[in-house]
């Protein structure tokens, strides 16, 4: 189906598939809902917002579906809560609420659901930080429950994780990796990771109960951190570097892990790479997949080539690069940077032009 404007992925629940678009003539952002089975339009909700820059126009984040509601954040910070039928419940501009300035390439973080809250990362105004870089809204009415932090926004989303047996919000923001208490917003720990233009874009990769992998641009590469919770002998969290190197610079392609290996797309060419999680050494390198995206499911890597729009399916094998199939996904390709979504055996993929649903073969 035609699906113009933006780098939003697709959120799927029940028989609906939801994404964000930008309609140029009307200068509006649009939350669009498709029928999962047929691709027919079910509804859309449009509002005044427009984002344009050299890296590509339109919204960057993916909507979140929870409890028969859809939450989305556009490139200019407009956050909406809709019913599953597309009716507006409440709306806020997170940049206004945080007294923050938009970042260079637009707001890219998706909303995070935690209990009865929805969490958004707005960042700050560097010249006048307002202590509201991370904001927790009540799902029911949009009322602000808490706000916290004076850190610049990056291009990653708040993420729920458990480390040291403690549930926490991880945020790979413009200053590095930080952790927050979901109930109060209190910062638990942080690790600095400075990049040009605050280009921290991937989701942190959690390995077990105590390790987190981060990666960004070529100058930084990637790093594996160990995180240890306070106990009777120490009053604060401890974070230290296990290893770092430039063998996987993931940029904005989210790496994945099976706990022993880390798979990702390296550098500008998006070279498919497998690292040993224990020491960061390269196990193998595969094809150039461009600035695409990948998923790991049931022992398979699903890789979308960012330049050609092709889908490749590979074995998630730490010893060998073993490709099982490759085929085009789009009739028209243009910057397939959007994160795909897998629901059952249906793979939802989109780019700046189209949205496609592929039925994948089962074993």
C-alpha positions as CSV (number, residue, x, y, z in Angstrom):
1,X,0.0,0.0,0.0
2,X,1.2,3.6,-0.5
3,X,2.7,4.9,2.8
4,X,4.4,8.3,2.3
5,X,6.8,10.1,4.5
6,X,8.7,9.1,7.5
7,X,10.9,6.5,9.2
8,X,8.3,5.1,11.5
9,X,8.0,1.3,12.0
10,X,4.7,-0.6,12.3
11,X,3.0,-1.6,15.6
12,X,0.8,-4.6,15.4
13,X,-1.9,-5.8,17.8
14,X,-5.0,-8.0,17.1
15,X,-6.1,-7.2,13.6
16,X,-4.6,-3.7,13.4
17,X,-1.3,-2.4,12.1
18,X,-0.4,1.2,13.0
19,X,2.3,3.6,11.7
20,X,3.0,7.3,11.4
21,X,3.1,9.2,8.1
22,X,3.6,12.8,6.9
23,X,1.4,14.3,4.2
24,X,3.3,17.0,2.5
25,X,0.5,18.9,0.8
26,X,-1.5,19.3,4.0
27,X,1.6,19.7,6.1
28,X,0.3,17.2,8.6
29,X,1.5,14.2,10.5
30,X,-0.9,11.3,10.4
31,X,-1.4,8.2,12.6
32,X,-2.7,5.6,10.1
33,X,-4.3,2.2,10.9
34,X,-4.4,-0.6,8.5
35,X,-6.3,-3.9,8.6
36,X,-3.7,-6.5,9.4
37,X,-5.2,-9.2,7.2
38,X,-6.0,-7.2,4.1
39,X,-4.1,-3.9,4.3
40,X,-7.3,-1.9,3.9
41,X,-7.3,1.5,5.6
42,X,-9.3,1.4,8.9
43,X,-8.8,4.9,10.1
44,X,-6.4,7.8,10.3
45,X,-5.9,10.8,12.7
46,X,-4.2,13.9,11.3
47,X,-2.8,16.9,13.1
48,X,-0.8,20.0,12.2
49,X,2.9,19.1,12.3
50,X,5.6,19.1,9.6
51,X,9.3,18.0,9.7
52,X,11.7,18.4,6.8
53,X,15.5,17.9,6.7
54,X,18.2,16.6,4.4
55,X,18.1,13.1,6.1
56,X,14.5,12.6,5.1
57,X,11.2,14.2,5.9
58,X,8.5,13.1,8.3
59,X,8.1,11.4,11.7
60,X,10.8,9.0,13.0
61,X,9.2,7.1,15.9
62,X,7.0,4.0,15.9
63,X,3.6,4.1,17.7
64,X,2.9,2.0,20.8
65,X,-0.3,0.0,21.2
66,X,-1.5,-0.8,24.7
67,X,-4.8,-1.7,26.3
68,X,-6.9,-0.7,23.3
69,X,-5.1,2.6,22.9
70,X,-2.5,3.9,20.5
71,X,0.3,6.3,21.7
72,X,2.6,8.2,19.3
73,X,5.2,10.9,19.2
74,X,5.9,12.9,16.1
75,X,9.1,14.5,14.9
76,X,8.1,17.9,16.3
77,X,7.2,16.4,19.7
78,X,3.4,16.1,19.3
79,X,2.2,13.2,21.4
80,X,-1.3,11.8,21.0
81,X,-3.3,9.2,22.8
82,X,-6.0,7.6,20.6
83,X,-8.5,4.8,21.1
84,X,-8.0,1.7,19.0
85,X,-10.7,3.2,16.7
86,X,-8.8,6.4,16.1
87,X,-10.6,8.8,18.5
88,X,-8.5,11.3,20.3
89,X,-8.3,10.9,24.1
90,X,-5.6,13.5,24.9
91,X,-2.6,15.2,23.3
92,X,0.5,17.1,24.5
93,X,3.6,18.5,22.9
94,X,6.5,17.0,24.9
95,X,8.9,19.7,23.9
96,X,6.6,22.4,25.3
97,X,6.0,20.4,28.5
98,X,9.8,20.0,29.0
99,X,10.7,23.5,27.8
100,X,13.0,21.8,25.4
101,X,14.3,22.4,22.0
102,X,14.0,19.9,19.2
103,X,17.2,18.0,18.2
104,X,18.9,18.2,14.8
105,X,17.0,15.4,13.0
106,X,13.8,15.5,15.0
107,X,12.2,13.6,17.9
108,X,12.7,9.9,17.3
109,X,11.8,8.1,20.6
110,X,8.7,6.0,20.9
111,X,6.4,6.1,23.9
112,X,7.2,3.5,26.6
113,X,4.4,1.9,28.7
114,X,5.1,1.2,32.4
115,X,2.2,0.2,34.6
116,X,-0.4,3.1,34.3
117,X,2.2,5.5,32.8
118,X,3.4,6.4,29.3
119,X,7.0,7.7,29.3
120,X,8.5,10.1,26.7
121,X,12.0,11.5,26.2
122,X,11.9,15.2,25.2
123,X,15.4,16.3,26.1
124,X,16.3,19.9,27.1
125,X,17.0,23.4,26.0
126,X,20.8,23.3,26.4
127,X,20.8,27.0,27.4
128,X,18.1,26.6,30.0
129,X,17.6,23.0,31.2
130,X,14.2,22.6,33.0
131,X,14.7,19.2,34.7
132,X,12.2,17.5,32.4
133,X,14.2,15.5,29.8
134,X,12.1,12.4,30.7
135,X,8.4,12.8,31.4
136,X,5.9,10.3,32.8
137,X,2.2,10.9,31.8
138,X,-0.8,9.1,33.2
139,X,-2.3,7.0,30.5
140,X,-5.9,7.8,31.4
141,X,-5.8,11.6,31.1
142,X,-2.3,12.8,30.1
143,X,-1.6,14.3,33.4
144,X,2.1,14.5,34.3
145,X,3.0,12.2,37.2
146,X,6.8,13.0,37.3
147,X,9.5,14.6,35.3
148,X,13.3,14.3,35.6
149,X,16.7,14.9,34.2
150,X,18.8,17.5,32.4
151,X,20.3,15.4,29.7
152,X,20.1,16.1,25.9
153,X,17.9,13.8,23.9
154,X,19.3,11.3,21.5
155,X,17.4,9.3,18.9
156,X,16.7,6.2,20.9
157,X,13.5,5.3,22.9
158,X,13.1,4.8,26.6
159,X,13.3,1.0,27.3
160,X,12.1,-1.1,30.2
161,X,14.7,-3.6,31.5
162,X,15.7,-5.6,34.5
163,X,19.3,-5.3,35.7
164,X,20.6,-6.5,39.1
165,X,17.0,-7.9,39.6
166,X,15.7,-4.3,39.5
167,X,13.2,-3.0,37.0
168,X,14.4,0.2,35.4
169,X,14.1,2.5,32.4
170,X,17.2,2.6,30.2
171,X,17.7,5.6,28.0
172,X,20.4,5.9,25.4
173,X,20.3,9.7,25.1
174,X,22.5,12.4,23.7
175,X,24.9,12.2,26.6
176,X,25.2,8.4,26.9
177,X,23.3,5.6,28.7
178,X,21.2,6.4,31.8
179,X,18.9,4.5,34.0
180,X,15.8,5.7,35.9
181,X,13.4,4.4,38.6
182,X,10.0,3.9,36.7
183,X,8.0,4.9,39.8
184,X,9.7,8.1,40.7
185,X,12.0,9.1,37.8
186,X,15.1,9.1,40.1
187,X,18.3,8.5,38.2
188,X,19.9,5.2,39.3
189,X,23.1,5.3,37.2
190,X,24.7,6.6,34.0
191,X,27.6,5.9,31.7
192,X,28.9,8.7,29.4
193,X,29.0,8.0,25.6
194,X,29.5,11.3,23.7
195,X,29.0,11.4,19.9
196,X,28.9,14.1,17.3
197,X,25.4,15.8,17.2
198,X,24.2,13.4,20.0
199,X,23.8,10.6,17.5
200,X,23.0,7.8,19.9
201,X,20.2,6.0,18.1
202,X,20.0,2.3,18.8
203,X,18.1,0.5,21.5
204,X,20.5,-0.7,24.3
205,X,21.0,-4.5,24.0
206,X,20.5,-6.2,27.4
207,X,22.4,-9.5,28.0
208,X,21.3,-11.3,31.1
209,X,20.8,-9.6,34.4
210,X,23.9,-7.5,34.4
211,X,25.2,-6.5,31.0
212,X,24.3,-3.9,28.4
213,X,25.7,-3.3,24.9
214,X,25.7,0.1,23.3
215,X,26.9,1.3,19.9
216,X,26.7,4.3,17.7
217,X,28.9,6.0,15.0
218,X,32.1,4.8,13.5
219,X,34.2,7.1,15.8
220,X,32.7,5.4,18.9
221,X,32.1,1.8,17.8
222,X,30.5,-0.2,20.6
223,X,30.9,-1.2,24.2
224,X,29.7,-3.8,26.6
225,X,29.0,-2.6,30.2
226,X,28.5,-4.5,33.4
227,X,26.0,-3.1,35.8
228,X,25.8,-4.1,39.5
229,X,23.1,-3.1,41.9
230,X,23.7,-1.7,45.4
231,X,24.0,-4.1,48.3
232,X,24.9,-3.9,52.0
233,X,28.5,-3.0,51.1
234,X,27.8,-0.2,48.7
235,X,25.2,2.5,48.5
236,X,25.3,3.2,44.8
237,X,25.1,1.4,41.5
238,X,28.4,0.3,39.9
239,X,28.9,0.5,36.1
240,X,32.1,-0.5,34.5
241,X,33.4,-1.2,31.0
242,X,34.0,-4.8,30.1
243,X,35.2,-4.1,26.6
244,X,35.0,-1.6,23.8
245,X,36.1,-1.5,20.2
246,X,35.2,-0.2,16.7
247,X,34.3,-3.6,15.2
248,X,30.5,-2.9,15.4
249,X,29.4,0.7,14.7
250,X,25.7,0.1,14.6
251,X,24.7,3.8,13.9
252,X,20.9,3.5,13.8
253,X,20.4,-0.2,13.0
254,X,19.4,-1.9,16.2
255,X,21.7,-4.9,17.1
256,X,20.2,-8.1,18.4
257,X,21.6,-10.9,20.7
258,X,21.1,-14.5,21.7
259,X,23.0,-13.9,24.9
260,X,26.3,-15.3,23.5
261,X,26.6,-13.4,20.2
262,X,25.7,-9.9,19.1
263,X,24.5,-9.4,15.5
264,X,24.4,-6.0,13.9
265,X,25.0,-3.9,10.8
266,X,28.4,-2.2,10.8
267,X,29.4,1.2,9.6
268,X,28.0,3.1,6.6
269,X,27.7,0.1,4.4
270,X,25.8,-1.9,6.9
271,X,28.0,-5.0,6.9
272,X,26.3,-7.8,8.7
273,X,28.6,-8.6,11.6
274,X,28.6,-11.2,14.4
275,X,30.6,-10.4,17.6
276,X,31.4,-12.7,20.5
277,X,29.6,-11.1,23.4
278,X,32.3,-12.3,25.8
279,X,35.2,-10.3,24.4
280,X,33.9,-8.3,21.4
281,X,35.9,-10.2,18.8
282,X,34.5,-10.6,15.3
283,X,33.2,-14.1,14.6
284,X,32.3,-13.4,11.0
285,X,31.2,-10.6,8.6
286,X,28.6,-11.1,5.9
287,X,27.0,-9.0,3.2
288,X,26.6,-5.3,2.9
289,X,23.0,-4.6,3.9
290,X,23.1,-0.8,3.8
291,X,21.5,1.3,6.6
292,X,18.8,-1.3,7.2
293,X,17.4,-3.1,10.2
294,X,17.3,-6.6,11.6
295,X,15.3,-8.9,13.9
296,X,16.2,-12.1,15.7
297,X,13.5,-14.7,16.1
298,X,13.6,-18.5,16.7
299,X,17.2,-18.9,15.6
300,X,16.8,-16.8,12.5
301,X,18.1,-13.3,11.5
302,X,15.6,-11.3,9.4
303,X,17.6,-8.5,7.7
304,X,16.1,-5.7,5.7
305,X,18.6,-4.1,3.2
306,X,18.4,-0.3,3.7
307,X,19.5,0.4,0.1
308,X,17.7,-2.2,-1.9
309,X,14.7,-3.1,0.3
310,X,15.5,-6.8,0.0
311,X,14.6,-9.2,2.8
312,X,17.3,-11.7,3.8
313,X,16.8,-14.6,6.2
314,X,19.9,-16.2,7.8
315,X,20.8,-18.7,10.4
316,X,21.7,-17.0,13.7
317,X,24.9,-19.0,13.8
318,X,27.9,-17.8,15.7
319,X,30.4,-19.7,13.5
320,X,29.2,-19.2,10.0
321,X,27.4,-16.7,7.7
322,X,24.6,-18.9,6.4
323,X,21.9,-17.3,4.2
324,X,18.7,-19.2,3.7
325,X,16.8,-16.9,1.4
326,X,16.7,-13.4,-0.1
327,X,14.0,-11.6,-2.0
328,X,12.8,-8.1,-2.8
329,X,10.2,-6.6,-0.5
330,X,9.1,-3.5,-2.3
331,X,7.9,-2.5,-5.8
332,X,9.5,0.9,-5.1
333,X,12.4,1.4,-2.8
334,X,13.5,4.5,-1.0
335,X,15.6,4.5,2.2
336,X,14.3,1.4,3.9
337,X,15.6,2.5,7.3
338,X,12.3,1.7,9.2
339,X,12.3,-1.1,11.7
340,X,10.3,-4.1,10.6
341,X,7.7,-5.8,12.8
342,X,7.1,-9.6,13.0
343,X,3.6,-10.9,14.1
344,X,3.2,-14.6,13.7
345,X,4.5,-15.4,10.2
346,X,3.6,-11.9,8.9
347,X,6.5,-9.4,8.4
348,X,5.5,-5.8,8.2
349,X,8.0,-3.6,6.4
350,X,7.8,0.0,5.2
351,X,10.0,2.8,3.6
352,X,9.4,6.3,2.5
353,X,6.9,5.2,-0.2
354,X,5.2,1.9,0.7
355,X,4.1,-0.5,3.4
356,X,4.3,-4.2,2.7
357,X,3.2,-7.3,4.5
358,X,5.1,-10.5,3.7
359,X,3.9,-14.0,4.6
360,X,7.1,-15.9,5.7
361,X,7.6,-19.6,5.4
362,X,7.4,-21.6,8.5
363,X,9.8,-24.5,9.4
